[in-house]
Amino acid sequence: MPLLSQSSYQRPKWLFNGHLETIYPALFRQVYVPIPTRERVETTDEDFLDIDWYRSGSSRLVIISHGLEGNSSRPYILGMVKEFLKYGFDVLAWNYRGCGEELNRKPIFYHSGATYDLDQVVKHAAPAYEEIFLVGFSLGGNLTLKYLGEIKNTLPKIKKAVAISVPLDLGKSCEKISSGQNLIYSKRFLQTLVKKVERKADLFPDEFSLEKLKKVKTLRDFDDVFTGPLHGFSDAEEYYQVNSSLQFLDKIEVPSFILNAQNDPFLSETCFPEKLAQKLDLVHFEFPKHGGHVGFTSPSKEKSYYSEARAVEFITHDL
């Protein structure tokens, strides 16, 4: 489908730039949903994933993947959970390795292209459902799109997917988030990642050298020293090149929708591939002028966030 030429999203007037649109819902939004049922899924390599179930007896399941250093209880996840529950879906929100309440068992944790864990979650849930839909935010959006490009049509129960605020080009987006006035975000992410490395170093001193940690000043440094080598890549550059979902979009064989705001402080220009959008039949794109990163706040407290309404609209109908 061609790129959607115009977006109907209108941000609240008091959220007058992309930073406010990003920060406000992350810090102040409150979402109330039923208490989920927590399940621990044992992985094939003897690690585990903690997943939260919201069941209503539906034959349709939405699986939601969170962003960098997020988890299944973040407001943006719960907002999407609430929206799909309103429409009668079952929902599963999962935590990446090391993002739940307990540190995972293995030296590896999660990364932007760790589709083997998403695959495990999908296959664990699939037997109980007729149709499965995927929703991913930020890093989880990249993970979702890469996964769809890899599996092609081998999992017919997956019918549609939605990816929101997606760093389609990991390397360029890392440069963007680490530049100028965006440093506030990268430093915050880096602080929590460093804390995880320090905890991991107590359990796996050979894999997590605190001496190497002294070299880490930026997110790219972290990926160069830890994320890349720990997960089988020579450095950050190879990690970004191999796992950027931009190169998988033309391989996706289920209808998918990408919602990226043009004022997203995390996304590089390459995350708005307009020429590619016009060539793809199954991948739909919408690039609103506003929205921030995982923002899309509603002007009214009574209304759903724009990203949530669009996700439901795409999955239940079409754009």
N, C-alpha and C positions, 0 to 999 in steps of 0.2 A: 504494500500500500504506500502511496506517496506520503510524505511528511504532512501531518495535519497543519494546514496553513495558519490557522488562528486558534488560540486557546481561550477558553472562557474564564480562566481563573482570574479572580480579582482579590488581591491581598487586602487585609485590614489596613486602613489608612495609617494607623499608628505603628505598624511594622513597615517602616519606610525604606529599609534596605535589606540586602541579603543576609547580613550578619544578625540583625534582629529577628528576621524570619527563621533563621537557623537556631538561634539560642533560646528564644522565648519558649517554643513548645518543648524543647529538651529539658528546660529547667522548671517550667511552671505548669505544664499540662498535667491534668489528673484524669485518669480514665478508670472507670469501675466496670469490672467484668466478673463473671462467676469465678470462684476459686477453681483452678485447673487441677486435673489429676496428673501428678508427676510420675513419669516412668523412666527408668534407667535402661538404656539399650546397650548391650554389650557389643562391642565392635569385633570384627574378625581378627584384629591384631591385639586383642585382649585389653583394650581400653574401653571407654564408655562415653555415651552421649546422654544427657538428661533432656527429656522432651516433656512439654506440657500439653495435655489433651483438654480440649473443650468439646465434649460430645453431646449430641442431641438426637442421635439415631439416624443421621442422614446417610445417604449413599454417596454423597459428594464431600470431598475433603480438600481443604486449603492448607498447604504447608508453607509456613512463613519463616524466612531466614533473616536474621538481624545484621547490623552493620559492625564495623570495626570496634572492638572493645564494648560491644553491646551485649544484650542477653534477652531472654524471652519475656522479661517483665518491663522493658522500656516502654514509655508512653506511646511511641509510634507503633510498636508491636501490638500493644493492647488496644489501641485505636482501631487497627486493622482487624484484630480479633473480634471486637465488638461489632464492627460493621458487617462482617460476614455471618456472625451469629444471628443478626437481625434478619438475614435473608435465608436462614435455615441450613447453613453449611455446618459441618463439623470442622474444627480448626485444630491444627497442630503447630505449636511454636517451639522451635528447638534451640538448644544452646550448643555452640561450638565447643570443641575441646578447650578446657581451661576457662570458659566463660560462665559456667554454672557456679553453684555455691561451693563446689569442691574442685581442687586442682586435679587435672587428669593424671593418669598413671604413667603415661609414656613421655619420653623427652619431647617429642613433637607436640605442637598444639594445633592451631588452625592457621589458615592463610587464604588469600583471595581466590585461589584455584583448587582448594581441597574438595573437589567434587566427589571423591570417594565417600566422604561422610554424608553428604546430601543424598547420594545414591543409597547408602545404607538406611537412612531415615525413610526414604520413599519406598524402598522394598520392604521395610518392616511394616509400614502402614498399609501398603497397597492391597493385601488380601481381603481386607474388610470393606473395600470401597469399589464402586463402579467407575467413578471419575475422580481424578486428582488434578488440582490446580496449584501452581507455584507462585509465591509472591516473595520478592527479595528487596531489601533496602540496602543501598550503598554497596559495601563489600558483598553483602548477601545477594544483591542484584547482579553483580559481576559473576558470583558463584553460580547463580541460577541460569544465567544466559550461557555461560561456558558449559555447564552441565547439559543443557538442551542441545547445544551444538555438538557435543561429544556423543550423546546417546542416540541422536537422530530419532528414528521411529521404533526403537527397540522396546520402549515402554508405552504401549498404546493407551494405558489408562490416564496418562498425562495429557490433558486436553488443551490447556492454555496456561500462559504465564504472564506475570506483571513484574517489571523491575523499575524501582523508583530511586532517583538520585544516584545513578550508576556511574562509577569511574570506569568507563569503557576502555580507556587507555590508562593503565595503572602508573606507568612511568611518568607521563606528562602530568597526571593528576597529583602524583606525589610532589612534583615540582611546584604545582600550583598551591597546594595546601601548606607548603613549607616556605612560601614567599611572603614578604612584606607583612601586611596587616592580617594575614591568615595564620601567622605563627602561633597565635593563641590556641588554635585548634590542634596543630601538630604537636605542640609542647604538652598539651593535656593528654593526647593519645600516648605520647612517648612516656610520660610519667607512669601511666598504668601498665604499659608494656614492660618497662624497666622493673617495676615491682614484681611482675610475673617471673621475669628472668631471675631475679634475686631469690624468689621462692623456689624456682626450679633448680637453682644452683645448689641448694641444700640437698636435693635428692639426686641430681645428676651433675656432679662437679666436672666431669670430663667433657660434657656437651655444653655446659654453660659456664664459661670462664668469666669471672668478675673482672679480671684484668682487661678482657676484650670490651667489657661494658664501658670502660673509661673512654673508648674511642667513639662511642655513640653520642652524637650531638643532634642528629636529625632523624626523621623517620626513614630516610633512605639509608643512613648509616645503620640503623637497626636492621633493616632488611638485608643489607650487605653483610653484616656480621652474624646475624642470627636467623631471620626468617628464611633467607635463601639457602644457605648451607645446611641448616637443620632439616629442610624438607627436600633436599636433593638437587638444589640449584647452585651453580658456581658462585653467583653473586646476585645483587639486587637487580641488575640489568637483565640477566637471564630469567630471573623470577618474574619480572614485569612482562617481558616479551612472551614468555610461554603462557602466562595466565590471563592476559588482557582479553576480555570478552569481545572486544571489537572485531577480532579476527575469526570469531565463531558465529557471528550474526548471520552470515549467508549460508550457514549449515543447519540452522534451526528449522525444524519441520513441523512445529505446532504454532498456532497463532500466539504472538507475544506482543506486549505493549511496554514501551520504554518512556518514562516520564522524567525528564531532566529540565530543571529550571535554568534559564540563561544567567541568572545572578547567583548561582550556586558557588560559594567560595571554595568548594572542594574540587570542582570540575574544570579541566582544561578545555580548550577550544576543540580538541579532537574528540570530545565526548558529545559533540553535536554534529554527527556525520550526515549532513543534509543530502549530499549527492548519493551516498549509499542508501539512504532512506527511500529515495525515489526508485531504486532498483529492486528492492526486496518486496516480495508479495505477502509474506507471512509476518514480518516484523513491523509493527506500527510505532511511530514516534510522535511525541508531543513535547515541544520545547517552549513552555510559557516564559514570558519575560521575567516573572517573579516566582517566588516559592522558596528560595534559599535551599539549604541542604536538609532533606527529610523534614521539610517544613509544610508548606501548603496549608497554613492555618485558615480556618473558616472565619469569615467576617462576623458570623453569628455563633454564639455558644450552642444554639439549638441545632445547628447544622453539622453534618459530617465534614471532616477535613477533605479538601479537594482530591488528594491522592487516594483516599479511601473510597470516595464516591466513584472515582474513575476506575479504580480496580474492580469494584463490584460491577460497574456498567460494562466493562470489557469482558469480564468473565461470564456474566449472565446473559449478555447480549453481544453487541459489537459497538464499535465507536461510530 
